[in-house]
Amino acid sequence: MKKRSVSIAGHRTSISLEQPFWDELSRLATLEARSLASLIAQIDRERMSAADPHNLSSALRLYILKRLKEESAK
């Protein structure tokens, strides 16, 4: 488990994820030509708009899973 600090909506927060998830988030951010912090902020905004939001680490893992499934379906 690797913990990193990122700025989201003007405040710092710490996120704990396994290294393969950090690697995949970085890859996805690069594919979208955006910063890792920007991608995390987008995922955070989307999770907060859900009726029953997951914690941020779970939301990041679920986002990665969704994107990998979309890629494998192509």
C-alpha positions in Angstrom: 0.0 0.0 0.0 1.4 3.4 -1.0 0.0 6.6 0.5 0.3 9.9 -1.5 -0.9 13.4 -0.9 -2.8 15.3 -3.6 -4.7 18.6 -3.8 -8.4 18.3 -4.6 -10.6 21.3 -4.7 -8.0 23.4 -3.0 -7.2 21.1 -0.1 -4.7 18.4 0.5 -5.8 14.8 1.1 -4.0 11.5 1.5 -4.9 8.5 -0.6 -3.8 5.0 0.0 -3.7 2.6 -2.9 -1.6 -0.4 -4.0 1.2 0.5 -6.4 -0.5 -1.2 -9.4 -3.5 1.1 -9.0 -1.2 4.2 -8.9 0.5 2.9 -12.0 -2.8 2.5 -13.8 -4.1 5.9 -12.7 -0.9 7.5 -14.1 -1.3 5.6 -17.4 -5.0 6.8 -17.7 -4.0 10.4 -16.9 -1.3 10.2 -19.6 -3.8 8.8 -22.1 -6.1 11.7 -21.4 -3.3 14.2 -21.5 -4.0 15.5 -18.0 -2.3 15.5 -14.7 -2.9 12.8 -12.1 -4.3 15.3 -9.7 -6.8 16.5 -12.3 -8.0 12.9 -13.0 -8.3 12.2 -9.2 -10.3 15.5 -8.8 -12.7 14.5 -11.5 -13.2 11.0 -10.0 -13.8 12.7 -6.6 -16.4 15.1 -8.0 -18.2 12.2 -9.7 -18.2 10.1 -6.5 -19.5 13.0 -4.4 -22.5 13.3 -6.7 -23.6 9.7 -6.1 -26.4 9.0 -3.7 -24.2 6.8 -1.5 -20.6 7.8 -2.3 -17.7 5.4 -1.7 -14.6 6.5 0.0 -12.1 8.1 -2.4 -9.7 5.1 -2.6 -12.6 2.8 -3.4 -13.9 5.2 -6.0 -10.4 5.3 -7.7 -10.2 1.5 -7.8 -13.7 1.2 -9.2 -12.9 3.9 -11.9 -9.8 1.9 -12.9 -11.8 -1.3 -13.1 -14.5 0.4 -15.3 -11.9 1.8 -17.6 -10.0 -1.5 -18.0 -13.3 -3.3 -18.7 -14.1 -0.7 -21.4 -10.6 -1.1 -22.9 -10.9 -4.9 -23.0 -14.4 -4.7 -24.6 -13.0 -2.9 -27.6 
